[in-house]
């Protein structure tokens, strides 16, 4: 029997790689693809849906429904658009879901997909940062296996297989350092979006690449590791590893360390989640250690990358502080892309919004999805006000 799968965020970097792996492992003959979603790249979404013979294709842009219908004409594939349609598609029963919509926008579809049981392959780290307790409780209630797809958290998950949680002493998250790891602050202050999106190792989307340059991406991953693996902030280290060959490590109380090593290719982590609990052959490069010659490491500089310090403050505060952090971060990135603030201003903006909202957010002990989304909106509004105030000075 074919496995039923859906991919949310199919036209992004993770989504495209997921589609390519499904095709490499038999395509429509091996998988019954129920739903694919994308945003503005209608041509690619329609092409993917045709190739995989999906039942439903959804664009999150409600104004592009007719474009999608035209692109799918004659295929028999249902076209839909807008948030309600996206949530309806996420409600369709499947065995395996890829949650790869970038940002807080992926939270509601992921929460809806959890209700189906099966496997939730989570590339949307914001879901755990904003509402980790809520998502994990829903997975437990519906018998859904939550598998991380970030290369770092997939590495940790793999290193922990068969290990007792109490044996874990520390988690080491590796970071490439992004394109600015050797720049001085004066240079970073003048960095452009084009420079920030030029990641040296990974082929990722624009927003994730810039988040890597600020290390906000790694900051989110620190929070994600804390939530996902139940490890204290003090036991989570960030290590700059420019080659991005060691994806992360777990240190145990006997002094031993298990590292997961592989090429800089997201298909490794995606393929692990797709085939779990088994391992199948993947079309990824095989490492030649003699050719690698060396692997370099350095401590992460929190003065250069204050996002890492802010992440630990979010963990210490608890409650819904993560939703504030992420909402402000996304708003800061929007402002940077629009040319309204500089590269280093993004961290300043996030710290300002946390200062305004963290106390109330930390005091939230029980919450639902609406509470998370309300705080997300408030954080974005405060961020917008900060940007306006800076522009008027």
C-alpha positions in Angstrom: 0.0 0.0 0.0 1.3 3.5 -0.9 2.1 5.9 1.9 -0.1 8.9 2.0 2.0 12.1 2.3 1.5 15.9 2.2 4.1 18.7 1.9 3.4 22.1 3.2 5.9 24.6 1.9 6.6 22.5 -1.2 8.1 25.3 -3.3 10.7 26.4 -0.7 14.1 24.9 -0.3 13.1 22.1 2.0 10.0 21.4 0.1 11.8 21.2 -3.2 14.3 18.7 -1.8 11.4 16.7 -0.3 9.7 16.5 -3.7 13.0 15.3 -5.3 13.4 12.6 -2.7 9.8 11.4 -3.2 10.5 11.1 -6.9 13.8 9.4 -6.3 12.0 6.8 -4.2 9.3 5.9 -6.6 7.2 9.0 -7.0 3.4 8.5 -7.5 3.9 4.7 -7.8 5.3 4.6 -4.2 3.5 7.5 -2.6 -0.1 8.8 -2.7 0.5 12.6 -2.5 -2.6 14.2 -1.0 -1.7 17.9 -0.7 1.1 20.3 -1.7 1.2 23.9 -0.7 3.2 26.9 -1.8 3.0 30.7 -1.9 3.7 32.9 -4.9 5.6 30.4 -7.1 2.4 29.1 -8.9 4.3 27.6 -11.8 6.5 25.5 -9.6 3.6 24.4 -7.4 1.6 23.3 -10.3 4.5 21.5 -11.9 5.2 19.6 -8.6 1.5 18.7 -8.3 1.4 17.3 -11.8 4.6 15.3 -11.4 3.5 13.8 -8.1 -0.1 13.5 -9.2 -1.2 15.3 -6.0 -4.9 15.4 -5.2 -4.9 19.0 -3.9 -2.6 22.0 -4.6 -2.9 25.1 -2.3 -1.4 28.5 -2.6 -1.4 30.6 0.6 -2.0 33.7 -1.5 -5.8 33.9 -1.8 -5.5 36.3 -4.8 -3.7 33.6 -6.9 -6.5 31.0 -7.0 -7.3 31.6 -10.7 -3.6 31.5 -11.6 -3.3 28.1 -9.9 -6.5 26.8 -11.6 -5.2 27.8 -15.0 -1.8 26.2 -14.3 -3.5 22.9 -13.3 -6.1 22.9 -16.1 -6.8 19.5 -17.4 -4.9 17.7 -14.6 -7.8 16.8 -12.4 -5.9 18.3 -9.5 -8.0 20.4 -7.1 -6.8 24.0 -6.7 -7.4 26.0 -3.5 -6.1 29.2 -2.0 -5.9 31.1 1.3 -5.5 30.2 4.9 -8.8 28.3 5.3 -8.0 26.1 2.3 -4.5 25.5 3.7 -5.9 24.4 7.1 -8.5 22.2 5.3 -5.6 20.5 3.3 -3.7 20.0 6.6 -6.7 18.2 8.0 -6.6 15.6 5.2 -5.6 12.2 6.7 -2.1 11.1 5.7 0.7 8.9 7.1 3.5 11.5 6.8 3.5 15.3 6.7 6.4 17.7 5.9 5.9 21.0 7.7 8.2 23.3 5.9 6.3 26.6 5.7 8.8 29.3 6.9 8.0 31.3 10.0 5.1 31.6 12.3 2.8 31.1 9.3 3.6 27.3 9.5 2.3 26.9 13.1 -1.4 26.6 12.4 -1.1 24.1 9.5 1.3 22.0 11.5 -1.0 22.0 14.5 -3.9 20.9 12.3 -1.8 18.1 10.7 -0.8 16.7 14.1 -4.4 15.5 14.6 -4.0 12.9 11.9 -1.4 10.9 13.8 1.4 9.3 11.7 4.6 11.3 11.4 5.1 15.1 11.4 8.5 15.9 9.8 9.1 19.4 11.2 11.3 21.8 9.3 9.3 24.7 10.8 11.4 25.4 13.9 9.2 28.4 14.8 6.5 26.0 15.8 8.6 24.7 18.7 10.0 28.2 19.5 6.5 29.8 19.7 4.4 26.9 21.0 6.6 24.0 21.9 4.6 22.8 24.8 1.4 23.1 22.8 2.7 21.2 19.8 4.3 18.4 21.9 1.1 17.9 23.9 -0.9 17.7 20.7 1.5 15.1 19.3 1.2 13.0 22.4 -2.6 13.2 22.4 -2.9 12.1 18.8 -0.1 9.6 18.8 1.9 11.6 16.2 5.7 11.0 15.9 7.5 14.4 15.8 10.7 14.1 13.8 13.0 17.2 13.5 14.2 18.1 10.0 16.7 20.8 10.8 20.1 19.2 10.1 21.3 20.0 13.6 18.3 18.6 15.4 18.1 15.6 13.1 21.7 15.0 14.0 20.9 15.1 17.7 17.9 12.9 17.3 20.1 10.3 15.5 22.9 10.5 18.1 20.4 9.9 20.9 18.9 6.8 19.4 19.1 4.0 22.0 20.5 6.3 24.6 19.0 7.0 28.0 18.1 10.7 28.5 19.8 10.9 31.9 23.1 9.9 30.2 23.2 13.2 28.2 25.6 15.8 29.6 25.5 18.4 26.8 24.4 19.1 23.3 26.7 20.9 20.9 25.0 22.7 18.0 27.3 23.5 15.1 27.0 26.7 13.1 28.7 27.6 9.9 29.0 31.2 11.1 27.3 32.5 7.9 28.9 34.9 5.4 30.0 37.4 8.1 31.8 35.2 10.6 35.1 37.1 9.9 33.7 40.6 9.4 34.2 43.3 12.0 31.1 45.1 13.4 31.6 48.2 11.2 31.5 46.1 8.1 28.5 44.1 9.3 26.6 47.4 10.0 26.9 48.2 6.2 25.9 44.7 5.0 23.2 44.5 2.3 20.5 41.9 2.0 22.3 40.5 -1.1 25.5 40.0 1.0 23.5 38.5 3.9 21.7 35.9 1.8 24.9 34.6 0.2 25.4 31.6 2.5 28.8 29.9 2.1 27.7 26.3 2.6 23.9 25.7 2.4 21.5 26.2 -0.5 18.6 27.7 1.5 15.8 30.3 0.9 16.4 34.0 1.4 14.9 34.4 4.8 16.7 31.4 6.4 20.0 32.5 4.8 19.8 35.9 6.3 18.7 34.4 9.6 21.9 32.4 9.4 23.9 35.5 8.8 22.6 37.1 12.0 22.7 33.8 13.8 19.0 34.3 14.6 18.5 30.9 13.0 21.0 29.4 15.4 19.3 31.2 18.3 16.0 29.6 17.3 17.7 26.3 17.2 19.0 26.7 20.8 15.4 27.2 21.9 14.3 24.3 19.7 16.9 22.0 21.2 15.8 23.0 24.7 12.2 22.3 24.0 12.7 19.2 21.8 15.2 17.3 24.0 14.5 18.7 27.4 18.1 19.9 27.9 18.8 23.0 30.0 20.1 26.1 28.3 23.5 25.8 30.2 24.0 22.4 28.6 23.5 23.6 25.0 26.6 24.9 23.3 27.0 26.6 20.0 30.2 25.9 18.1 31.2 27.6 14.8 32.2 24.9 12.4 32.8 26.5 8.9 32.8 23.3 6.9 29.3 22.3 8.1 30.3 18.6 8.0 29.6 17.8 11.6 25.9 18.7 11.9 25.8 18.5 15.7 27.0 16.4 18.6 25.8 14.9 21.9 28.1 14.6 24.9 27.5 12.0 27.5 28.3 11.8 31.2 31.1 9.2 30.6 32.9 11.9 28.5 32.2 10.3 25.1 30.7 12.3 22.2 28.6 11.1 19.4 28.6 13.3 16.3 26.5 13.0 13.2 28.5 13.7 10.1 27.5 14.2 6.5 27.6 16.5 3.4 26.0 19.9 3.5 22.8 18.6 1.9 19.3 18.9 3.4 18.3 15.7 1.7 20.1 13.8 4.4 17.9 15.0 7.2 14.8 15.0 5.1 15.5 11.5 3.9 16.1 10.3 7.4 12.6 11.6 8.5 11.0 10.3 5.3 12.3 6.7 5.8 12.3 6.6 9.6 12.6 4.2 11.5 14.6 2.6 8.6 17.4 4.0 6.5 17.3 3.9 2.7 19.7 4.9 0.1 19.8 8.6 -0.6 21.2 10.5 -3.7 23.7 12.5 -1.6 27.4 12.9 -1.8 29.6 10.4 0.0 32.3 12.1 2.1 35.9 11.7 1.2 37.7 12.3 4.5 41.1 12.4 2.9 39.9 15.2 0.7 38.4 17.1 3.6 41.8 17.2 5.3 40.7 19.4 8.2 37.7 20.4 10.3 37.8 23.8 12.1 36.0 24.9 15.2 35.7 28.2 17.2 33.5 29.4 20.0 30.5 31.4 18.9 31.0 35.2 19.6 27.8 36.4 21.4 29.1 40.0 21.3 29.2 39.8 17.4 25.9 37.8 17.3 23.7 38.9 20.2 20.8 36.7 19.0 22.5 33.8 20.8 22.3 35.7 24.1 18.7 36.7 23.5 17.8 33.1 22.9 19.1 32.1 26.3 17.1 34.9 27.9 14.0 33.6 26.2 14.6 30.1 27.6 15.1 31.6 31.1 11.9 33.6 30.9 9.7 30.8 29.6 6.0 31.1 29.0 5.2 32.6 25.6 8.4 34.6 25.3 9.4 32.6 22.3 6.4 33.8 20.4 7.5 37.4 21.1 11.1 36.6 20.1 10.1 35.0 16.8 7.5 37.6 15.9 9.9 40.5 16.5 12.6 38.6 14.6 10.4 38.1 11.5 9.4 41.8 11.6 13.0 42.8 11.9 13.9 40.7 8.9 11.1 42.3 6.9 12.4 45.8 7.8 15.9 44.9 6.8 14.8 43.5 3.4 12.8 46.7 2.8 15.9 48.8 3.5 14.3 50.4 6.6 16.9 49.3 9.1 20.5 48.1 9.0 21.9 44.6 9.5 22.9 45.1 13.1 19.6 46.9 13.9 17.7 43.6 13.7 19.1 42.3 17.0 18.5 45.8 18.6 14.9 45.7 17.5 14.3 42.2 18.9 15.8 43.1 22.2 13.7 46.2 22.4 10.4 44.3 21.8 11.4 41.6 24.3 12.0 44.4 26.8 8.4 45.6 26.2 6.6 42.3 26.1 8.7 39.6 27.8 7.3 40.1 31.4 3.7 39.5 30.4 4.6 36.7 28.0 6.7 34.9 30.6 3.8 35.0 33.0 1.6 33.0 30.7 1.3 29.5 32.2 -1.4 27.9 30.1 -2.2 28.9 26.5 -3.8 28.0 23.2 -2.9 28.7 19.6 -4.9 31.9 19.6 -2.8 33.2 22.5 0.4 32.5 20.6 -0.9 34.2 17.4 -2.1 37.3 19.4 1.4 37.7 21.0 3.0 37.2 17.6 0.9 40.0 16.2 1.6 42.3 19.1 5.4 41.7 18.8 5.2 42.6 15.1 3.2 45.8 15.9 5.8 46.8 18.5 8.6 46.1 16.1 6.9 48.2 13.4 6.5 51.1 15.9 10.2 50.9 16.7 11.2 51.1 13.0 9.0 54.1 12.5 10.5 55.8 15.6 14.0 55.2 14.2 13.0 56.6 10.8 11.7 59.8 12.3 14.8 60.5 14.3 
